[in-house]
């Protein structure tokens, strides 16, 4: 049985419904961590409401396929209007970019997080998991070393900055409580479960093709049954800041 568990919600700040859903899954459920998009419409709102929840770890959700870059002029990952290329623009969804352009942009995103939050993010992951693409590994490793930040683990990204076994299968139309509890019967010391809870407002429905299951995720993450399972099996709920203690 896993001994320590991080439950991290992606997409903090992308819509009001997502942001409120993440906060409530932390306040009333087992969610311990989230990652913030710093180029999203509700970025500053998300940080403001999070001030009332100091135990919620907040990392950075690096963007490469959503919204606009913070630094203008890059050509390897933008369209004619200067927006990030969408995920569907990349063959086989293998999202790569010029390494130096990507470093400049992702460093700017981390610096913007620090400016807005007044502190470092707890860790690094990315929208659509693009940090795990092999062509982007060196950029992520460079930034992780520069800021001394852990990085979400993936099958493709194996280096010294990983600290938790990653489970990304809590996703899709067939979610149930056992999607989480069955995954915890492993011998690993620390596990991270990725999730995407939200209240399904119109903006969230329109913004994301992954919409209706977000409400199901909320139900499970706030359930008494999941909390009881965690408590009865002596699983410690942590966030990425606890890895450095």
C-alpha positions, 0 to 999 in steps of 0.5 A, a space after each residue: 500500500 502506498 504510504 504518502 499520497 499527493 492528489 494534484 488537480 491540473 488547470 488551476 485558473 483556466 475557468 472559474 468553474 475549474 478554479 472553484 471546483 479545485 478549491 472545494 475538493 481541497 476544502 471538503 475532500 482529499 485534494 492536496 495540490 494543484 498546478 496553475 496556468 499563468 496565462 489563463 483568464 482566472 490566474 490571479 483570481 485563483 491565487 486570490 481565493 487560494 490565500 484562504 487555503 495555505 495547505 493547498 500546494 500550488 505548482 506551475 502548469 507550464 503551457 505550450 498548447 493553450 492560450 498565448 505565450 508570455 514572450 512574443 517572437 517565438 516561431 517554433 510553437 506559435 501560429 500566425 496570430 502569435 497564439 500557442 499552436 493547439 495540441 492537434 497541430 502536432 503530428 501524433 501529439 508529440 509537442 516539441 519546440 526550439 529548445 532555446 525559445 522554449 526555455 525563454 518562454 517557460 522561464 518567463 512563466 515560472 517568473 510570472 508565477 513568482 511575481 504573482 504568488 510571491 513564492 516559488 511553485 511547489 513543482 513543475 508539470 504541464 498542460 497536456 503533459 508536454 513537459 514529458 515529451 522527449 524533445 522538451 526534457 532538457 529544457 524541463 531539467 534545466 529549469 528544475 535545476 535552476 529553481 530547485 523544483 521537483 517535476 511530475 514523473 512520467 514514463 518518458 521523463 526519468 531523471 533525478 527530479 522525480 519524487 513520486 510515482 505518477 498515476 494519470 489514469 483517473 480520467 475519462 467517462 468510466 470514473 469510479 471510486 475504485 479508479 483511485 483505491 485500486 491504484 493505491 495497492 502498490 508498494 511505492 512510498 509516494 504516489 501522485 494522482 492527477 485529476 481535473 475536477 470542476 463545476 461545469 459552468 458554460 465556460 468550462 463546457 465550451 473551453 474543454 472537450 473533457 468536461 462532464 467527467 470533471 463533475 464525477 471527479 468532484 463527487 469522488 474526491 469529496 466522498 466520505 468513502 474515499 476519505 475513509 479509505 485513506 484514513 483506514 489505510 494510514 495513507 498520509 495526504 501530502 503535497 510537493 512541499 512535504 518532499 523537502 522536509 
